[in-house]
Amino acid sequence: MYYAPFKIRIYAFLLDYLIIVLYGIFVVGSISLLFHSLISPLFSTSPVIAELTGFLMMTLPVSIYFILCECSSWQGTWGKKKMGIRVVDNSGKRIDIGRAAIRTTIKFLPWEVAHFGIWRLMLPTNISEMTVFVILNAVNLAILLYLIIPLTNRRKKNIYDWAVGTVVIRDEKKA
């Protein structure tokens, strides 16, 4: 197996991030404009409701995209496909939906924890500002680890790869 270089994985994620941004602009933006009177109160009264609404509108669809693509015959998202890499288990086989779901959950956990903190800074809550800043700094540390860990091992595995027994490889014909 040819392990995907970390730089290629970053490029693949940036391509996927383009899809995420376009989804956010067109779908979430359209919903927000068309249903402004219904959506606006969801983001202005409670940090719990705001976070849940954001999760349902953004995080969940993005996660489903990653989960379904990585367990599909593509074995990766559009960005991974364009970069000639794919997600496999440690034996080189396609992963199932359960493994893809756990991998994606761990991958996006810092993103969701950041939303937790941000909503508690923006809307009234019983959690102290200092606690929120500690949480947000922990998120920054997690993201830093997500960027460093693949550089520390030959197979370029990230935390979520170690957790579920996956590896990202290059297609042999492109390696």
C-alpha positions, 0 to 999 in steps of 0.5 A, spaced: 500 500 500 502 507 498 500 511 504 497 518 502 502 524 504 499 528 509 500 534 504 495 530 499 490 529 504 490 536 506 489 538 499 483 533 499 480 536 505 480 543 502 477 541 496 471 538 500 471 544 504 469 548 498 463 543 497 462 545 505 462 552 503 458 552 497 453 548 501 453 553 506 452 559 502 447 556 497 443 551 502 443 554 508 443 561 506 437 560 502 433 557 507 435 562 512 433 568 507 426 564 505 425 562 512 428 568 516 422 569 521 422 562 523 430 561 523 432 567 526 429 565 533 432 559 533 439 562 533 438 568 538 434 565 544 438 559 547 445 556 546 442 549 546 437 551 541 442 555 536 447 549 537 442 544 535 439 548 529 446 549 527 448 541 527 442 539 524 443 544 518 450 544 517 454 539 521 449 533 520 449 534 512 456 535 512 458 528 516 453 524 512 457 526 506 463 524 509 460 518 512 456 515 505 462 517 501 468 514 505 464 507 505 462 507 498 465 504 492 469 511 491 472 510 498 472 517 499 469 524 498 470 528 492 476 531 494 479 524 496 477 522 489 480 528 485 487 527 489 487 520 488 486 517 495 481 513 499 480 510 505 481 503 507 481 499 513 488 496 515 487 490 511 486 495 505 479 493 504 473 498 504 470 500 510 463 499 512 458 505 514 459 504 522 466 505 521 465 511 517 460 514 522 465 513 528 471 516 523 467 522 521 464 523 528 472 523 531 474 528 525 469 533 526 468 533 534 473 539 535 468 543 530 462 541 534 465 542 541 467 549 538 460 551 536 458 549 543 463 554 546 462 559 541 454 559 542 455 560 549 460 566 548 454 569 544 448 567 548 446 568 555 449 561 559 450 559 566 457 557 564 463 562 565 466 565 560 473 562 563 470 555 562 468 557 555 475 559 553 478 553 556 474 549 552 476 553 546 483 552 547 482 545 548 479 545 541 485 549 538 490 543 541 485 538 538 486 541 531 493 542 532 494 534 534 490 533 528 495 536 524 501 534 527 499 526 529 500 524 521 507 527 521 509 522 526 508 516 523 510 512 517 502 510 515 500 518 516 495 516 520 491 521 524 487 520 531 481 518 527 484 513 523 488 510 529 481 509 533 477 506 527 483 502 524 483 505 517 488 508 513 488 513 507 492 510 501 494 513 494 491 509 488 496 505 486 495 507 479 496 514 481 502 513 486 
